[in-house]
Amino acid sequence: MKKKFDKKKFIAEVKDNVKTLYRKNLDEATQEQIFQAVSYAAKDTIIDNWLETQEQYEKQNPKIVYYMSMEFLMGRALGNNLINLCEYDEVKEALEEIGLDLNVIEDQEPDAALGNGGLGRLAACFLDSLATLGYDSYGCGIRYRYGMFKQKIENGYQIEVPDNWLKNGNPFELRRPEYAKEVKFGGHVHVEYDPKTKENKFIQRDYQSVRAVPYDIPIIGYGNGIVNTLRVWDAEAVSDFQLDSFNKGDYMKAVEEQNLARNIVEVLYPADEHYAGKELRLKQQYFFVSASVQAAIAKFKSRGGDIRKFYEKATFQLNDTHPTVAVAELMRILIDEEGLGWDEAWEVTTKTCAYTNHTIMAEALEKWPIELFSRLLPRVYQIVEEINRRFVEEIKAKYPGNQEKIRKMAIIYDGQVKMAHLAIAAGYSVNGVAALHTEILKNQELKDFYEMMPEKFNNKTNGITQRRFLLHGNPLLAKWVTEHIGDEWVTDLSKISKLKLFADDKKAQQEFMNIKYQNKVRLAKYIKEHNGIDVDPRSIFDVQVKRLHEYKRQLLNILHVMHLYNTIKDHPEMKFYPRTFIFGAKAAAGYRRAKQTIKLINTVADVINNDASIGGKLKVVFIEDYRVSNAEMIFAAADVSEQISTASKEASGTGNMKFMLNGAPTLGTMDGANVEIVQEVGEENAFIFGLSSDEVINYEKNGGYCPMDYFNNDQDIRRVLMQLINGEYSGNDSEMFRDLYNSLLNTQCSDKADTYFILADFKSYAEAQKKVEEAYRDEARWAKMAMLNVACSGKFTSDRTIQEYVDEIWKLDKVTL
Ligand SMILES: *Cc1c(COP(=O)(O)O)cnc(C)c1O
């Protein structure tokens, strides 16, 4: 099945591609053009496997999971595709022969930044695991013209620059106009009585429509010949200024449909963990969901199934509430187009849809005003109304006379459509993404739903793919691991536990730390090139990279850096192990406090990095434009993994797992998947601090806590807070960080100040940081700890997560070629 790599043929193809694409010889081509040529050469193999896979799927007719997600944070494709084709080394060698460097070529590719952060990256890891494990699956999403903005730092401030990632074309995608679908918006619903069936027919009239055109992106399974599909939808106008519609006086409608098509896929909304209530966002959701549901039904019917048994061959996993309109859209198609009765349609729908919850943050829970929802999706809204009516009847039957239950659980209430409630009412499964998160859902956030339908609730702890985040991102460590325990870990990460045997081995420890050092040199070089800052690869690389959000508490980190700087200045004689604090984070464009935190980090960095008196003991670096491609390099080089969210707020985290896999112990709170990381690696191989999630939740229930007490009673805290407003870092501008200061303190104790418990956790964070330093001084102890983190990371592969989804939720059939 797998054809042997033919070096001569590959080189000839690359040369040929340069010629046909650019009318150039190889030595005249730019590196970007060579990237395209190499990608098209790789695509040749991929297309063969893709065809063969889809042929097998047609034959075997397995159940398909449609993973519906507003975001897929794919990163770069070329390197990963070569890795999964098991041709990376061969291609690298072939290119060397003609004087080309694969690393340089890979660097030409823009990241497909079709996601914000963790939620989108999870979807990408899941697709990798689904293909590797041999399950028929589609990623369903949107082909945004502009993905996540590019972040520039100017004068310490974040500037957002459009990310025109498709500028040079995407060599791996395939446009499939033959599978285009029509998606309708607005208008009104006309009811027509059909005397033959004695039933009402619902017909949408005077609507605007767009044509959804799919682009297929190959998802390559590791070494198994399987190629699955990420299908992202583009929008085109249905009527391309046709003369006849012009003549009919439909000129305005044609223009409007053009604009709708243009706008709908234009941008990815860059708000993470925050619901914005934008009309265009709801349009985007319905657009890709409707097209995906139509495509799923068309595929099912083409394979000759009875639509009443749709759920036997298809399941929809809703990645957060964003695609929840799939519930109503499936009902609409089953009833209006397939002619099923309500109860029949409801049975199919509730056996098809499953929902993953990603957050307990109140501001992230999607709800749409009825006015907006019903105007945009009139027929879908009728269906949601009927679902709600029946659901409220169920609540009443279960809790007679209990208005409170209806208020808390109804799908439509107070003029709003609550998407999470719809997803839970219609889903056959509701899962959280880490053990602690699922418990909080069951006992706090979704308690009423859990009590009414406990059987739906389950946990699926997130995971990451070791193919991208170790095999591709950290080739030195990957090679070393394989030399010691063989290569089974690539497709079975539980095998990585064999490394435990080497944890006390002096030679292994030295080799391991040497690889970490080389990765730090690689990152130091990147920092020198991008930031102009010299960092010492022998210093501790203490890293916090993730979206910027108050609950993730980058502010706690930088306040502690300010405290360390104070300490070093006060006690120049004190022994202090050199540290490099590395940050990387994009802030949502409209999130003022987050952007101020970026400015603070850069301002503090400027002062500290340019203070010769501290002898380079402290450095602070803010890496611009954090994204998957530079993340891979950053994880490989990290000594310390900062996972310091306010306990209870981080549903799982996946960055924490990537650090662990690359041998960086966690410095963190007992939050999200940190809890399970500590369970696996042992408390002695992590640095845990801070309030527990129960303590945080208790404070919140009792009206917050009093940060002023900490301010008054702790002079270290008082000092760094005063430095926010005394111009210490801001060239005497006492107002620059006033908002941050105010966010932490309030003269009266109130639940409005320091809602993320930064002051409450400051002391124990500082103490944990001291323990990090102590541990790092003992080289053997640190090497062992770091190695054990790698060795105990087996649970956190997305292969394990996906197998659990398959076994406990989706019940898919495994396919082999
Ligand atoms: C893994 C990843 C994330 C998620 O990080 P968390 O620390 O879990 O928030 C965000 N962005 C990128 C680029 C990632 O690779």
The ligand as an SDF file (V2000), in Angstrom:
LIG
                    3D

 15 15  0  0  0  0  0  0  0  0999 V2000
   -2.0610   24.8780   22.4920 C   0  0  0  0  0  0  0  0  0  0  0  0
   -2.2440   26.2370   21.9750 C   0  0  0  0  0  0  0  0  0  0  0  0
   -3.1230   27.1190   22.6200 C   0  0  0  0  0  0  0  0  0  0  0  0
   -3.8680   26.7520   23.8840 C   0  0  0  0  0  0  0  0  0  0  0  0
   -3.0250   27.0600   24.9960 O   0  0  0  0  0  0  0  0  0  0  0  0
   -3.5920   27.0660   26.4870 P   0  0  0  0  0  0  0  0  0  0  0  0
   -2.3570   27.2690   27.3130 O   0  0  0  0  0  0  0  0  0  0  0  0
   -4.2030   25.7310   26.7360 O   0  0  0  0  0  0  0  0  0  0  0  0
   -4.5330   28.1900   26.5860 O   0  0  0  0  0  0  0  0  0  0  0  0
   -3.2810   28.3860   22.1010 C   0  0  0  0  0  0  0  0  0  0  0  0
   -2.6090   28.7810   21.0080 N   0  0  0  0  0  0  0  0  0  0  0  0
   -1.7410   27.9790   20.3750 C   0  0  0  0  0  0  0  0  0  0  0  0
   -1.0060   28.4870   19.1720 C   0  0  0  0  0  0  0  0  0  0  0  0
   -1.5320   26.6810   20.8310 C   0  0  0  0  0  0  0  0  0  0  0  0
   -0.6790   25.8730   20.1810 O   0  0  0  0  0  0  0  0  0  0  0  0
  1  2  1  0
  2  3  1  0
  2 14  2  0
  3  4  1  0
  3 10  2  0
  4  5  1  0
  5  6  1  0
  6  7  2  0
  6  8  1  0
  6  9  1  0
 10 11  1  0
 11 12  2  0
 12 13  1  0
 12 14  1  0
 14 15  1  0
M  END
$$$$
